[in-house]
Structures are given as structure tokens and as C-alpha cells.
Amino acid sequence: MRERKSARLLIVDPEQRVLLFHFVHTDDALAGHSHWATPGGGLEEGEGFREAAIRELREETGIEVADVGEPVGERRFVMRLPSGEDVISMELYYGVRATSQQLSRDGWTAHEMKVMAAHRWWSAEELRGTTETVYPQQLLEMLERARDA
């Protein structure tokens, strides 16, 4: 099984809420599955985790930063891609403080436009009380580490 490396972002607004996207799959190998997850994505050829985090942040939100600092969490697990391929996913998470909730979809790919159905800024209380599927499962712990960094 091949390894897929990706950089994910814990974007926190001035009200201490984290940005999550709602992914809804309708016509791929994950059809019928929906979940909320942090922005981010796979590393491109020759790219490191930090560079990917900065690029993904800009592409998926329109937010531009010079650096993302040290990772505040990581996750390694078997994941099924929309293509149906199973991969070992290696994710590093980076904390980013957003100065506003203004987002841009200008950098989204056609696939992102299709599966990223909504976004929402979640408080810790809302995350603790939701019955929705949210990834990563240890998001609250990562947010604590990001606040302390």
C-alpha cells in the first residue's frame, strides 16, 4: 500500500472557533459518506509538509501566510481515496490564526468544488456536542496544543 503524505490546517478565528469543511461524496468510491474535516491536502512532487500547508491554506481558503510553524499533531491511518484506492495516510497538522472569517474558493479544484459542500467555524463546545462525523477524531486535543504553541 502506498503512503500519501498530507498537510492539514487547524485554522482558528478571533472567537477561538476552528474552520471545518463539510465533505459530501455522491458519485465516487466514497458515495454516501459525508464528514467534516480540516482544510488541507496531499503534498505535491518535491514539496515538504510546511510548503504544502502554506499552499493548501492559500488554495482552499485564500488566506496567505509566510510560515506555519511547527506541527501541532499528526495522524497515520489507512484511508480510502475517492478513486477507491486504499493508502496509508500520513498527516501533519499546523495551527494558523485567522484574523477574519472571510474565505475564498478561487483556488479550489473541480473535485473540491464537487465534494466540499459547506464550511463552518466550530467552537469547542459545538465539537464536543455534535453527532456529525468530524476528522481528526483528536481535533480538540490538537487545538489545545495549537493554542499553547
Secondary structure, 3 states (H helix, E strand, C coil): CCEEEEEEEEEECCCCCEEEEEEECCCCCCCCCEEEECCEEECCCCCCHHHHHHHHHHHHHCCCCCCCCCCCEEEEEEEECCCCCEEEEEEEEEEEECCCCCCCCCCCCHHHHHHEEEEEEECHHHHHHCCCCEECCCHHHHHHHHHHC
